[in-house]
């Protein structure tokens, strides 16, 4: 299964544009040099060596930027995958919390007040949503939850 690919931040995309521009500039220089040589332009060995050195330096800068962008891509994708996994785990925990609430409510109602106090970190809106979702589960899957098959 192919892992989900997360959209990269704007700063990364901007650096990618710069990389593309650098590559195009380097390739354009190479074409101009090649075209000049093909037309018979003569340059001294020292000038040719200097141009070749500068092109190698450009290659090195481009390679380093490509490597850094690749590393940043991998780091960011891993970070976003981990964050998504944490969100999923939080949703799983919330679902289990609803199931436990229902089980306590229907089998050990004297413990319900104590359990409900553990919901206090929820905002009033989150709390209302929690109880709405519990009511839906009770209306649609109560027997499954109480029997442990849900």
N, C-alpha and C positions, 0 to 999 in steps of 0.2 A: 504494500500500500504506500503510495507516494505521500510524504508528509505535506501538510498544508503550507503554502507559501504566504508569508505575511508581507504586506506592502511596506516598502522601506520609507524611512523619513525623508523629508524634502532635502535636508542637508546632504544626505547620501546621494540622492538623485542629482543634485547640483554637482557634486564631485564626479559623478559618472559622466555628466555632460562635459566637464572640464577634461576628463580623461579622453573622451572621444575627440574633443577639439585638439588635444595634444597629439594624438595618433594621426589625425588628419593633417596637421601641420607638418609633422615629421615625414609622412608619406609624400606630401606635396614637395618638400625639400628634396627628397630622394628622386622624385620624378623630374624635377627641374634640373638636377645635377645630371641625371641620366640623359635627358633630352639635350642638354648642353653638350655633353660628351658625344652624343650621337650626331650632333650638328658640326662636330669638329672643334669645339672650344677646347683650347689648351690651357692647362693650369700647371703650376709648378708642383713638384713632388711635396714640397713643404706645405703649400696651400691645400693640396689634396689630403695630406696627413692631418692637417688641422680640421678640415671639414669632416673627415671620417671620425676623428676624435669627438667632435661636437655631436655628431649623430649617435655615436656610442653612448655619450653622456645622456642624450635625449632618451635613448632606449632604456638606459638604467633608471632614469626618473620615471618613465612610463611603467616599466616592470615593477618598480617599488610601489607606485600608486595602484596598479592593478592588484598586487599582493595585499596591500593594506585594505583596499575596497573589498576584496574577497574575504579577508579575515573579518572585517566589520559586518559583511553580509551574514556570514556563518554565526557570528556572535549574536547579532540582532535576531536572526531567525530562531536560534536556540532560546534566547531570552523570551521572545514572544510565545514560543511553544510552551515553555515552562509556565508563563503567566496564564495561558489558556488552560493548561492542565490544572493550575491552582483554582481557576474560576470553576472548572468542571467539578473538582473535588468539593469546592464550597457548595455548589448546587446539589451534589450528592449528599453532603452533610445536612443541608437544609431539608432535603426530601426525607432522610432518615429521622431527622428531628420531628417532622410532621407525623411520621409513622409512630414514633415513640409516644408523642403526645396523644395520638388516638388510642394506642394500646393502654396507656395509663388511664386515660379518661374512661375507657370502657371496662377495664379490669381492676384498676386500683384507684378509684376516684379520690380517695383520701390523700393521695400523693400529688394530685393535679396542681394544687396551689403552689407547692414547692417547686414542681417542674416549671410551671408558668413563670415563676420569678426568674428563672434562668433565661427567659426570653427578653429580659429588661434591656440588654444592649441594643435591641431593635428600636428603630425610630417608630413613632406612632404609625406612620404610613406602612412601614415594613411589617409591623405587628398586625395591622389590619389585613394586609395582604396574606400574611401567614395564616391567620384564622379563616380568611376566605378560602384559601387553598385547602386547609384542613376540612372545612365544611364540604368542599367539592369531593375530596377523597372519601369522607364519611358517606356521602351520598352515592358514590360510584364504586368504591372498592373496600368498603368496611369489612366484609367477610374475609376477603383475601388478606387484608392487613392483620386482622385479629387471628387468622389461622397461620400466619407466617409464610404464606405463599406469594405475597406481593413483594 
